[in-house]
């Protein structure tokens, strides 16, 4: 989905080219462009959208990858917008959010300086209000870049990532432990630690049993 709008202000013409990926597994880098943005890991097999769940009053930690695909330095801004998904259409608001899921999303900065072909990971936090209704919420995070195209013309290119957030009472634990890499790694580290402890305990018990058998054998043979 791409759209082009033209706004006039202060005698400067600005053309805005805006796009949010329509497809789950087609990278925007594959269709051209000199920068892109995408989630740091696949969500339910989806490489382009953030799809997560959380309980009211909880916080979800996500992250985005911001990548400079060109051989020149670039200044990229991040914009968060509330969105709506109806009748098969995903529509992001054009102005800064005043309500909705767009107001729940924060990043660790608004502007990023990328060297040629540099790739960085940007932390993203979604804080769900305690009184949030249990339903699906939508938002978008845009990477935005402004290029001068003449004395009185600027071209702003924006590439967005969809955010689908399902607010349910019991989905937070499942989503974060078994989907997000950080929680997944911690979970399996705990399981591995328990397994290691069990192995050591088994070895100690087995060794004690072997020692006891050897002692009985010595007593019977008189050695």
Secondary structure by P-SEA (a helix, b strand, c coil): cbbbbbbbcccbbbbbbbbccccccccccccccccccccccccccccccccccccccbbbbbbbbbbbcccbbbbbbbbbbbbcccccbbbbbcccccccccccccccccbbbbccbbbbbbbbbbbbccccccbbbbbcccbbbbbbccccbbbbbbbbbbbbbbbcccccccccccccaaaaaaaaaaaaaaaaaaaaaaaaaaaaaaaaaaaaaaaaacc
